[in-house]
Amino acid sequence: MIEYHTNKGIIKILHTFYAEDLKTLDFYKFVSYSYMRRNINNPLFIKKRRNTILIDLTQAKETIFQKYKTKTRNEIRRAIKEKVVFSIETNLNDFISFYNGFAFKKGQALLSYNSLSKLKPLTITKASQNDKAIVMHAYITDKKTNTVRLIHSASKRLDVDSNRRLIGWSNRFLHYQDMLYFKEKNIKTYDLGGTAHHTKTKDNHHIEEFKKEFGGYIVDEYQYESIPHFLAINIKRLISQF
C-alpha cells in the first residue's frame, strides 16, 4: 500500500493506493482510495469502477514480447535500429520540466515537485536518441502486491519539429524496456495505468487502443472517496467554472 498527502488550500488530503480494505474511520476525513481490486459496498464512501490493463511479468521475456501485436513488435525493432536507448532518469526536476512542456501543449494539469516527490517509490524511465529525451514514463511500485503502475507519460510528439513516427516507435520501445527492467527487479505485474472505457474522449480511447497492443488482460479496479473529499473536490470544480 502506498500513502501520501497533498494540500488543497487549507485541506489536507490523504491518497491511498492498492489498499486491501477501507478504514471505516476514514469516512469523515478527506481521503481517496485508488487502484483497489475489491468491490466494496460502503455507504460512507463514494465508489467508482474503472478498468486497467495488466501484464504478467512472471512470463518469459520472449513470451511477453510475442504477445504484443505484430505492428508493435516491428516498431520496437525499428526504434532499436534507429539507436533509441533506454535509461533511468534520476533527476526529478528534469522529468517535471519534460512532462510539463508536454502537458501544457495538451491543456492538462501540470506537475509540481512538491506533490511528485511524495510518491515513493517512484521510478522514471527514458527513451533517448543522440542523448536527447524523446519519451519519459513515471511509475509507482506497490511492494505488497508486487505491482508497478504507470502514472505519467510524456513525449515530444507535440513539438513543432517532432518526428512523430520515431516518437511512436520510441514509446512502444520504452514500454517494452520498462517491462524488462521491472521484471529484472522481480516485479510480478505491470499495470498500464487504466483504460478509457469510462470516458467519451476520443484521444483517451486512442490511448486505450495503444495500451491493448501489449497483449495484457483487463481487470476491474475501484476508487473510493470519503464524502468530505468528494464534496470538497466537486465544490472546487463547480466554483472554477464561474
C-alpha atoms as a printed R data frame, in Angstrom:
    type eleno elety resid chain resno       x       y       z
1   ATOM     1    CA   MET     A     1   0.000   0.000   0.000
2   ATOM     2    CA   ILE     A     2   1.209   3.493  -0.870
3   ATOM     3    CA   GLU     A     3   0.089   6.590   1.055
4   ATOM     4    CA   TYR     A     4   0.871  10.276   0.629
5   ATOM     5    CA   HIS     A     5  -0.707  13.647   1.401
6   ATOM     6    CA   THR     A     6  -1.485  16.669  -0.742
7   ATOM     7    CA   ASN     A     7  -2.881  20.041   0.242
8   ATOM     8    CA   LYS     A     8  -5.807  21.784  -1.449
9   ATOM     9    CA   GLY     A     9  -5.713  25.173   0.210
10  ATOM    10    CA   ILE     A    10  -6.234  24.506   3.915
11  ATOM    11    CA   ILE     A    11  -7.489  20.963   3.247
12  ATOM    12    CA   LYS     A    12  -5.046  18.082   3.707
13  ATOM    13    CA   ILE     A    13  -5.976  15.059   1.580
14  ATOM    14    CA   LEU     A    14  -4.735  11.504   2.143
15  ATOM    15    CA   HIS     A    15  -4.258   9.423  -1.004
16  ATOM    16    CA   THR     A    16  -4.045   5.656  -0.605
17  ATOM    17    CA   PHE     A    17  -3.111   3.279  -3.443
18  ATOM    18    CA   TYR     A    18  -3.578  -0.507  -3.573
19  ATOM    19    CA   ALA     A    19  -5.178  -0.831  -0.149
20  ATOM    20    CA   GLU     A    20  -6.768  -4.177   0.667
21  ATOM    21    CA   ASP     A    21  -9.690  -2.664   2.571
22  ATOM    22    CA   LEU     A    22 -11.310   0.623   3.573
23  ATOM    23    CA   LYS     A    23 -10.742   2.072   7.009
24  ATOM    24    CA   THR     A    24 -14.217   2.871   8.281
25  ATOM    25    CA   LEU     A    25 -12.946   5.700  10.476
26  ATOM    26    CA   ASP     A    26 -11.723   7.485   7.343
27  ATOM    27    CA   PHE     A    27 -15.308   8.290   6.381
28  ATOM    28    CA   TYR     A    28 -15.221  11.755   7.990
29  ATOM    29    CA   LYS     A    29 -11.743  12.659   6.711
30  ATOM    30    CA   PHE     A    30 -10.504  13.909   3.322
31  ATOM    31    CA   VAL     A    31  -9.411  10.534   1.942
32  ATOM    32    CA   SER     A    32  -9.208   8.955  -1.517
33  ATOM    33    CA   TYR     A    33  -8.541   5.258  -2.131
34  ATOM    34    CA   SER     A    34  -7.364   4.307  -5.623
35  ATOM    35    CA   TYR     A    35  -6.473   1.135  -7.582
36  ATOM    36    CA   MET     A    36  -8.274  -1.216  -5.227
37  ATOM    37    CA   ARG     A    37  -9.223  -4.625  -6.584
38  ATOM    38    CA   ARG     A    38 -12.074  -5.248  -4.124
39  ATOM    39    CA   ASN     A    39 -15.654  -4.254  -4.865
40  ATOM    40    CA   ILE     A    40 -16.925  -2.938  -1.524
41  ATOM    41    CA   ASN     A    41 -20.386  -1.541  -0.865
42  ATOM    42    CA   ASN     A    42 -19.954   1.004   1.907
43  ATOM    43    CA   PRO     A    43 -22.499   3.871   2.132
44  ATOM    44    CA   LEU     A    44 -19.879   6.074   3.796
45  ATOM    45    CA   PHE     A    45 -17.756   6.195   0.619
46  ATOM    46    CA   ILE     A    46 -18.411   7.196  -2.996
47  ATOM    47    CA   LYS     A    47 -17.393   4.314  -5.275
48  ATOM    48    CA   LYS     A    48 -16.260   4.496  -8.911
49  ATOM    49    CA   ARG     A    49 -15.495   1.439 -11.017
50  ATOM    50    CA   ARG     A    50 -12.680   1.647 -13.532
51  ATOM    51    CA   ASN     A    51 -10.622  -0.768 -15.658
52  ATOM    52    CA   THR     A    52  -6.938  -1.205 -16.147
53  ATOM    53    CA   ILE     A    53  -4.692  -3.441 -18.241
54  ATOM    54    CA   LEU     A    54  -2.154  -5.745 -16.591
55  ATOM    55    CA   ILE     A    55   0.858  -7.605 -17.963
56  ATOM    56    CA   ASP     A    56   2.134 -10.730 -16.194
57  ATOM    57    CA   LEU     A    57   5.872 -10.173 -15.759
58  ATOM    58    CA   THR     A    58   6.458 -13.694 -14.430
59  ATOM    59    CA   GLN     A    59   6.288 -14.900 -18.040
60  ATOM    60    CA   ALA     A    60   9.470 -15.398 -20.016
61  ATOM    61    CA   LYS     A    61  10.548 -12.178 -21.699
62  ATOM    62    CA   GLU     A    62  10.200 -13.880 -25.090
63  ATOM    63    CA   THR     A    63   6.583 -14.716 -24.256
64  ATOM    64    CA   ILE     A    64   5.869 -11.145 -23.166
65  ATOM    65    CA   PHE     A    65   7.246  -9.828 -26.456
66  ATOM    66    CA   GLN     A    66   5.411 -12.376 -28.611
67  ATOM    67    CA   LYS     A    67   2.059 -11.359 -27.108
68  ATOM    68    CA   TYR     A    68   2.466  -7.848 -28.492
69  ATOM    69    CA   LYS     A    69   0.733  -7.080 -31.770
70  ATOM    70    CA   THR     A    70   2.927  -7.703 -34.814
71  ATOM    71    CA   LYS     A    71   2.958  -3.985 -35.657
72  ATOM    72    CA   THR     A    72   4.093  -3.180 -32.111
73  ATOM    73    CA   ARG     A    73   6.962  -5.676 -32.257
74  ATOM    74    CA   ASN     A    74   8.079  -4.279 -35.601
75  ATOM    75    CA   GLU     A    75   8.040  -0.706 -34.310
76  ATOM    76    CA   ILE     A    76  10.104  -1.685 -31.282
77  ATOM    77    CA   ARG     A    77  12.664  -3.246 -33.621
78  ATOM    78    CA   ARG     A    78  12.620  -0.061 -35.702
79  ATOM    79    CA   ALA     A    79  13.346   2.053 -32.611
80  ATOM    80    CA   ILE     A    80  16.325  -0.186 -31.817
81  ATOM    81    CA   LYS     A    81  17.543   0.180 -35.408
82  ATOM    82    CA   GLU     A    82  17.279   3.964 -35.050
83  ATOM    83    CA   LYS     A    83  19.562   3.708 -31.991
84  ATOM    84    CA   VAL     A    84  16.933   4.690 -29.425
85  ATOM    85    CA   VAL     A    85  18.258   3.799 -25.976
86  ATOM    86    CA   PHE     A    86  16.690   3.112 -22.588
87  ATOM    87    CA   SER     A    87  17.790   4.674 -19.298
88  ATOM    88    CA   ILE     A    88  16.600   5.523 -15.807
89  ATOM    89    CA   GLU     A    89  16.071   9.246 -15.160
90  ATOM    90    CA   THR     A    90  17.192  10.191 -11.653
91  ATOM    91    CA   ASN     A    91  16.662  13.949 -11.854
92  ATOM    92    CA   LEU     A    92  13.070  14.633 -10.817
93  ATOM    93    CA   ASN     A    93  13.221  18.265 -11.937
94  ATOM    94    CA   ASP     A    94  14.262  17.192 -15.445
95  ATOM    95    CA   PHE     A    95  11.274  14.876 -15.665
96  ATOM    96    CA   ILE     A    96   8.881  17.550 -14.387
97  ATOM    97    CA   SER     A    97  10.191  20.045 -16.934
98  ATOM    98    CA   PHE     A    98   9.840  17.460 -19.734
99  ATOM    99    CA   TYR     A    99   6.342  16.427 -18.630
100 ATOM   100    CA   ASN     A   100   5.048  19.951 -18.084
101 ATOM   101    CA   GLY     A   101   6.183  21.034 -21.546
102 ATOM   102    CA   PHE     A   102   4.053  18.202 -22.962
103 ATOM   103    CA   ALA     A   103   1.103  18.750 -20.585
104 ATOM   104    CA   PHE     A   104   0.959  22.484 -21.313
105 ATOM   105    CA   LYS     A   105   0.574  21.796 -25.040
106 ATOM   106    CA   LYS     A   106  -2.212  19.285 -24.296
107 ATOM   107    CA   GLY     A   107  -4.000  21.598 -21.875
108 ATOM   108    CA   GLN     A   108  -3.522  19.166 -18.998
109 ATOM   109    CA   ALA     A   109  -2.680  19.831 -15.352
110 ATOM   110    CA   LEU     A   110   0.989  20.459 -14.619
111 ATOM   111    CA   LEU     A   111   3.076  18.526 -12.122
112 ATOM   112    CA   SER     A   112   4.766  20.072  -9.117
113 ATOM   113    CA   TYR     A   113   7.920  18.920  -7.379
114 ATOM   114    CA   ASN     A   114   6.172  19.034  -4.012
115 ATOM   115    CA   SER     A   115   3.442  16.576  -4.968
116 ATOM   116    CA   LEU     A   116   5.508  14.218  -7.145
117 ATOM   117    CA   SER     A   117   8.366  13.911  -4.662
118 ATOM   118    CA   LYS     A   118   5.925  12.449  -2.121
119 ATOM   119    CA   LEU     A   119   5.208   9.460  -4.356
120 ATOM   120    CA   LYS     A   120   7.607   6.768  -3.224
121 ATOM   121    CA   PRO     A   121   8.959   4.548  -4.546
122 ATOM   122    CA   LEU     A   122   8.943   6.436  -7.856
123 ATOM   123    CA   THR     A   123  10.780   5.246 -10.967
124 ATOM   124    CA   ILE     A   124  11.258   7.371 -14.093
125 ATOM   125    CA   THR     A   125  12.339   5.789 -17.371
126 ATOM   126    CA   LYS     A   126  13.501   7.461 -20.557
127 ATOM   127    CA   ALA     A   127  13.891   6.709 -24.262
128 ATOM   128    CA   SER     A   128  16.522   8.885 -25.953
129 ATOM   129    CA   GLN     A   129  18.250   9.325 -29.278
130 ATOM   130    CA   ASN     A   130  21.584  11.117 -29.517
131 ATOM   131    CA   ASP     A   131  21.325  11.978 -25.797
132 ATOM   132    CA   LYS     A   132  18.015  13.795 -26.328
133 ATOM   133    CA   ALA     A   133  14.936  12.578 -24.444
134 ATOM   134    CA   ILE     A   134  12.049  11.514 -26.690
135 ATOM   135    CA   VAL     A   135   9.672   9.796 -24.253
136 ATOM   136    CA   MET     A   136   9.517   9.528 -20.461
137 ATOM   137    CA   HIS     A   137   7.397   7.351 -18.154
138 ATOM   138    CA   ALA     A   138   6.869   7.629 -14.397
139 ATOM   139    CA   TYR     A   139   5.904   4.639 -12.237
140 ATOM   140    CA   ILE     A   140   4.962   3.855  -8.673
141 ATOM   141    CA   THR     A   141   5.611   0.423  -7.167
142 ATOM   142    CA   ASP     A   142   3.425  -1.259  -4.585
143 ATOM   143    CA   LYS     A   143   5.661  -3.738  -2.803
144 ATOM   144    CA   LYS     A   144   2.880  -5.750  -1.152
145 ATOM   145    CA   THR     A   145   1.085  -6.606  -4.400
146 ATOM   146    CA   ASN     A   146   4.389  -6.570  -6.319
147 ATOM   147    CA   THR     A   147   2.807  -4.286  -8.918
148 ATOM   148    CA   VAL     A   148   4.313  -1.387 -10.838
149 ATOM   149    CA   ARG     A   149   1.884   1.169 -12.310
150 ATOM   150    CA   LEU     A   150   2.360   3.778 -14.994
151 ATOM   151    CA   ILE     A   151   1.145   7.120 -13.609
152 ATOM   152    CA   HIS     A   152   2.590   9.675 -16.049
153 ATOM   153    CA   SER     A   153   3.754   9.540 -19.652
154 ATOM   154    CA   ALA     A   154   5.068  12.344 -21.836
155 ATOM   155    CA   SER     A   155   6.775  12.699 -25.193
156 ATOM   156    CA   LYS     A   156   7.998  15.236 -27.719
157 ATOM   157    CA   ARG     A   157   5.225  14.415 -30.207
158 ATOM   158    CA   LEU     A   158   3.540  17.822 -29.825
159 ATOM   159    CA   ASP     A   159   6.694  19.771 -30.635
160 ATOM   160    CA   VAL     A   160   6.569  21.604 -33.973
161 ATOM   161    CA   ASP     A   161   9.625  19.855 -35.422
162 ATOM   162    CA   SER     A   162   8.927  16.419 -33.921
163 ATOM   163    CA   ASN     A   163   9.336  13.143 -35.797
164 ATOM   164    CA   ARG     A   164   6.043  11.575 -34.733
165 ATOM   165    CA   ARG     A   165   6.796   8.189 -36.281
166 ATOM   166    CA   LEU     A   166  10.066   7.935 -34.364
167 ATOM   167    CA   ILE     A   167   8.313   9.016 -31.163
168 ATOM   168    CA   GLY     A   168   5.631   6.352 -31.630
169 ATOM   169    CA   TRP     A   169   8.308   3.687 -32.099
170 ATOM   170    CA   SER     A   170  10.192   5.009 -29.079
171 ATOM   171    CA   ASN     A   171   7.137   4.939 -26.848
172 ATOM   172    CA   ARG     A   172   6.490   1.276 -27.633
173 ATOM   173    CA   PHE     A   173  10.196   0.545 -27.209
174 ATOM   174    CA   LEU     A   174  10.159   2.244 -23.801
175 ATOM   175    CA   HIS     A   175   7.180   0.221 -22.562
176 ATOM   176    CA   TYR     A   176   8.965  -2.952 -23.601
177 ATOM   177    CA   GLN     A   177  12.215  -1.950 -21.917
178 ATOM   178    CA   ASP     A   178  10.282  -0.870 -18.820
179 ATOM   179    CA   MET     A   179   8.725  -4.316 -18.571
180 ATOM   180    CA   LEU     A   180  12.113  -5.985 -18.874
181 ATOM   181    CA   TYR     A   181  13.599  -3.617 -16.286
182 ATOM   182    CA   PHE     A   182  10.871  -4.272 -13.726
183 ATOM   183    CA   LYS     A   183  10.912  -7.996 -14.463
184 ATOM   184    CA   GLU     A   184  14.622  -7.974 -13.541
185 ATOM   185    CA   LYS     A   185  13.588  -6.290 -10.278
186 ATOM   186    CA   ASN     A   186  11.283  -9.279  -9.606
187 ATOM   187    CA   ILE     A   187   8.102  -7.241 -10.036
188 ATOM   188    CA   LYS     A   188   5.249  -9.600 -10.933
189 ATOM   189    CA   THR     A   189   2.672  -7.282 -12.507
190 ATOM   190    CA   TYR     A   190   2.968  -4.331 -14.900
191 ATOM   191    CA   ASP     A   191  -0.062  -2.021 -14.706
192 ATOM   192    CA   LEU     A   192  -0.551   0.169 -17.781
193 ATOM   193    CA   GLY     A   193  -2.355   2.814 -15.732
194 ATOM   194    CA   GLY     A   194  -6.036   2.437 -16.539
195 ATOM   195    CA   THR     A   195  -8.214   2.458 -19.635
196 ATOM   196    CA   ALA     A   196 -10.561   5.000 -21.162
197 ATOM   197    CA   HIS     A   197 -13.587   2.688 -21.026
198 ATOM   198    CA   HIS     A   198 -15.472   5.097 -18.737
199 ATOM   199    CA   THR     A   199 -14.766   8.230 -20.825
200 ATOM   200    CA   LYS     A   200 -16.044   9.660 -24.100
201 ATOM   201    CA   THR     A   201 -12.865  11.482 -25.133
202 ATOM   202    CA   LYS     A   202 -11.596  10.202 -28.490
203 ATOM   203    CA   ASP     A   203  -7.961  10.900 -27.621
204 ATOM   204    CA   ASN     A   204  -8.276   8.802 -24.459
205 ATOM   205    CA   HIS     A   205  -9.736   5.903 -26.431
206 ATOM   206    CA   HIS     A   206  -6.805   6.133 -28.839
207 ATOM   207    CA   ILE     A   207  -4.517   5.750 -25.819
208 ATOM   208    CA   GLU     A   208  -6.547   2.735 -24.656
209 ATOM   209    CA   GLU     A   209  -6.132   1.032 -28.030
210 ATOM   210    CA   PHE     A   210  -2.407   1.751 -27.800
211 ATOM   211    CA   LYS     A   211  -2.227   0.028 -24.400
212 ATOM   212    CA   LYS     A   212  -4.068  -3.012 -25.730
213 ATOM   213    CA   GLU     A   213  -1.247  -3.550 -28.240
214 ATOM   214    CA   PHE     A   214   0.855  -5.074 -25.456
215 ATOM   215    CA   GLY     A   215  -1.319  -8.148 -25.003
216 ATOM   216    CA   GLY     A   216  -2.371  -7.682 -21.391
217 ATOM   217    CA   TYR     A   217  -5.624  -8.556 -19.693
218 ATOM   218    CA   ILE     A   218  -8.300  -6.139 -18.476
219 ATOM   219    CA   VAL     A   219  -9.370  -6.119 -14.825
220 ATOM   220    CA   ASP     A   220 -11.762  -4.037 -12.755
221 ATOM   221    CA   GLU     A   221 -10.383  -1.621 -10.199
222 ATOM   222    CA   TYR     A   222 -12.191   0.686  -7.791
223 ATOM   223    CA   GLN     A   223 -11.788   4.168  -6.436
224 ATOM   224    CA   TYR     A   224 -13.409   5.151  -3.129
225 ATOM   225    CA   GLU     A   225 -13.754   8.701  -1.868
226 ATOM   226    CA   SER     A   226 -14.842   9.778   1.563
227 ATOM   227    CA   ILE     A   227 -17.873  12.050   1.358
228 ATOM   228    CA   PRO     A   228 -15.921  15.110   2.646
229 ATOM   229    CA   HIS     A   229 -13.307  14.514  -0.069
230 ATOM   230    CA   PHE     A   230 -15.957  14.058  -2.759
231 ATOM   231    CA   LEU     A   231 -17.760  17.264  -1.744
232 ATOM   232    CA   ALA     A   232 -14.563  19.312  -1.482
233 ATOM   233    CA   ILE     A   233 -13.305  18.275  -4.924
234 ATOM   234    CA   ASN     A   234 -16.637  18.799  -6.655
235 ATOM   235    CA   ILE     A   235 -17.410  22.128  -4.983
236 ATOM   236    CA   LYS     A   236 -13.991  23.373  -6.055
237 ATOM   237    CA   ARG     A   237 -14.706  22.139  -9.613
238 ATOM   238    CA   LEU     A   238 -18.029  23.980  -9.695
239 ATOM   239    CA   ILE     A   239 -16.514  27.204  -8.375
240 ATOM   240    CA   SER     A   240 -13.753  27.090 -11.002
241 ATOM   241    CA   GLN     A   241 -16.404  27.114 -13.764
242 ATOM   242    CA   PHE     A   242 -17.645  30.591 -12.781
